[in-house]
Amino acid sequence: MPLNYVLIRWSLVGLAALLAVIVLFVYAPSLSNEFVNWDDGKLIYNNETVKNFSWESIKTAWTTFDPELYIPLTRFSYQVEYFIFAHNPFYFHLTDLLLHIINTILVFWLLLVLTGKRSISFFVALLFGIHTLNVEAVAWASARKAVLSSFFFLLSMVSYAMFMMKSRKKKYYIWSLLAFFLGLLSKVSIVVLPVLLLLIEYWKQGEIRRRDVLIKWPFFLIATIFGCIAIVGKTQNILWLSTWDVFLLACRSTVFYFEKLVAPLHLSAFYHEHAAITLSSATYFVPLLILIFLLIGVVFSLRWTRLISFCSLWFMILLVPSFSTFIKGGEVFFASDRYVYLAAIGFFLLVVSAVYAAVQRMQIKHASHIAMGVLCAVSLWFASLTHTQSLVWKDTMTLFESAVESRPDVFFSQHNLGWMYFVEGDMDRAIAHLHNAIEIDPTNARAHSNLGFIYGEKGMYEEALHHALKALELDPEKKDAFEEAERMVREAKKD
């Protein structure tokens, strides 16, 4: 074996190891995090299917939705971990972090195969590994489905890239198809992978040939099957909003993700939409206008390069599945950090390539070193933010306090923090935050009902009765509010 080949191979191993060490260091604080009372109970520690590891529970995991997603492989991973480690969040967080580290290395590998450029591949993978917007996917135990499905997605992409770029060996094709299948069992959002394989063909060849489409028919077949399964689980959510509402929300979320990828500040677990979804609002008109201008720019860029269109389409295509998830628990959420996990790779590739191209165009000495210095400085800033953001998921109280601090105008955050303070016995803070929630959304029956209950526990029966009756007025079928109102009347008569 030639010496140069050995040196190059070991240098690549060294870069992959460096990526692993950096990501591990940045996310190390998250390993001490607890579970949070935001889906972790429903999916893990209070989930009987997970806790009772048996053939029957395994069958349940593989034959049912949880509650609207078909994620049997993700649920099975929870079952195995709970069986071995029980209610110990450390191991759940460790698994997620290890998956993220492997995903970071796979991004490096994928781009190395596609571009052959070590520096660009390394920095794209580094930004992916340490960017603050990915914290939710890594540090939240319930986001396992995101990092696990991404692992199989990237493994499938790498295998297909090896098949396409290095050789036509059938084993790479089979591995790619198998990894795609396992990824869909983890989370169906990677269903767009076959389209991205065609996008890579377009990027590298400048065209998509008929045979390129035909050879991917098994991928499209599997994607179609799992897509239909996903629609069954999300039928109610899909029908909740009109097509026009979904379009406007998609525009807003896409521009929002751009903003947060550039400056990941004031992040929150909850991006709740309580205002009207209408084009007459600047909240929706401005993002639409921005996207139109960006689209025009992408079209014009085709005169000089296909890279910009490739990165833009990668980003948009991977966001499309998230446009079916704007409704959660009857509420509208226009974004979630974890949804940009894979999509961000396209953004990072464009940014890193642009930095190298800009510096090289200056025609100065050591241009590549200057580019590396700029990217290292940016990475250091992201790493610092990520190190801090990973502790936001330390426990439930910290999560909701951070959410309110970042976005005080979000009903969901104010309401949940208020209820958490009540659970902790801090009545005054609980009442204050529930009042804040009602100011944001005066028509929410649940907030009035909970506020009435807390007033009742504090012995303020007049206020309690007022909010209990208000909850009944807003939702006549709210049985708990009716019972609370009756209790307040009885207590008031005693006094």
Residue, then its C-alpha position, 0 to 999 in steps of 0.5 A: m500500500p503506497l505511503n501517501y495513501v496510508l498518510i491520507r487515510w490516517s489523517l482522515v481518521g484523525l479529523a473524524a476523531l477530532l470532530a468526535v472529541i469536540v462534539l463530546f466536549v461541547y455537549a458533555p453538560s447535557l449528560s447530567n440532565e434529567f428527564v423533562n415533563w414535556d413528552d419524556g413521560k409520555l414516551i419514556y418513563n410513564n409509557e407502559t409499552v416502554k417500561n414493561f419489556s415483553w413480547e407483548s410490549i414489543k408487538t405493541a411498539w411495532t403495531t401501533f402509533d405513539p400517539e400519532l407517529y409510527i416510530p417502532l425502532t425508536r420505541f424499541s430503543y427506549q424499551v431496551e434502554y429502560f430494561i437495562f438502565a430503568h429510570n436513569p436519564f444519563y444513559f438515554h442522553l448518552t445514547d442520543l449524544l453518541l448518535h449525534i457524534i456518529n451523525t457528525i462523522l457521517v456528514f464529514w464522510l458524505l461530503l468527502v465522498l461527494t466533494g473530495k475536499r477535506s477542509i470544506s467537509f470538515f467544517v460543514a461537519l463541525l458546524f453541524g456537530i456544534h450548532t446551537l439549533n441542534v441542541e433540542a434534537v440532542a439534549w431532549a430525550s424525546a427527540r431520539k427519533a430525530v437523531l436515530s432516523s438521521f443516523f440511518f438517513l446519513l448512512s444510506m446517503v453515504s452508502y449510495a454516494m459510495f455506489m454512485m461515485k466510487s464504484r457500482k458495487k451492488k453491496y453499497y446499493i443494498w446497504s443504502l436501501l436497508a439503512f433507508f428502511l430502518g430510518l423510516l422505522s425510526k421516523v418517517s420524516i426522512v421519506v424525502l431521501p429518494v428525491l435527495l438522491l436525485l438532487i445529488e445526481y443533478w449536482k454532480q452531473g448537471e442532469i437527471r437521466r431516466r436510468d437515474v430515476l429507474i434505479k431508485w424505484p425501490f427507494f420510492l416504493i418504500a417511501t410511498i408506503f411509509g408516507c401513507i402510514a404517516i398520513v394515517g397517523k396525522t390525518q386530523n392534524i393535516l385537516w386542521l389547517s387550510t392549505w393556504d394556512v400551511f403555506l404561510l406557516a411554511c414560509r414563516s418557519t423557513v425564514f425563521y430557521f434561516e435567521k436562527l442558523v445565522a444567529p441562534l439566540h433566544l431559542s425556545a422549545f415552544y414557538h407557539e402561534h396565537a395570532a391570526i394566520t393571514l397575508s395581511s400581517a407582516t409576520y407572514f407577508v415579509p417571510l413570503l417576500i424574502l423567499i421570493f427574492l431568495l428564489i430569484g437569486v437561486v435561479f440566477s445563480l444557475r448561470w455560474t454554479r449548481l451548488i447554490s441551487f443544490c444547497s437551497l433545495w436540500f434545505m427546503i426538501l428536508l423541511v417539507p415533512s415538518f410542514s405537516t406538524f404545525i398542529k400539536g395538541g390542538e395548538v399551532f406551533f410554527a417551528s421546532d428547532r429539531y426539524v432543521y437538524l438534517a436540513a441545516i447541512g445544506f445551509f452549512l455547505l453553502v456558507v463554508s463554500a462561500v467563505y472559501a470562495a470569497v477568501q480565495r477570490m481575494q488572491i492573497k497568501h494563505a487564503s485557505h488558512i484565513a478561511m479556516g481562521v474565520l470558520c474556527a472563530v464562528s465555530l467557537w461562538f456556536a460551541s459556546l452558545t451550544h454548551t449553555q443551551s444544552l443546560v436549558w434541558k436540565d429539568t422541567m422548571t429550567l426548560f420552561e423558565s428559559a422558554v418564557e425568558s426567550r419568548p415571553d409572548v408565547f401562551f404555551s410557555q407562560h401557562n406551563l411555567g405557571w403550572m410548574y410553579f403551582v406544582e412546586g408550591d409557589m402560588d403567587r408566581a403560578i398566578a402571575h404567569l397564568h395571568n400572563a398566559i390569559e393576557i396572550d390568549p383570553t379565550n383559552a378555557r384551560a388557562h382560566s380553569n387552571l387559574g381558578f383551581i389555583y385561586g381555590e387552593k389559595g382560598m381566594y374563592e371569589e377569583a376562583l369562581h370567576h375563572a371557573l365560570k369563565a372556563l365554562e363559558l368558553d368551553p361548556e363541555k369542560k367538566d373539571a371547570f364545572e366541578e371546580a365552580e361547584r366546589m368554589v360555591r360550596e367553599a364560599k358559602k362556608d365562609 
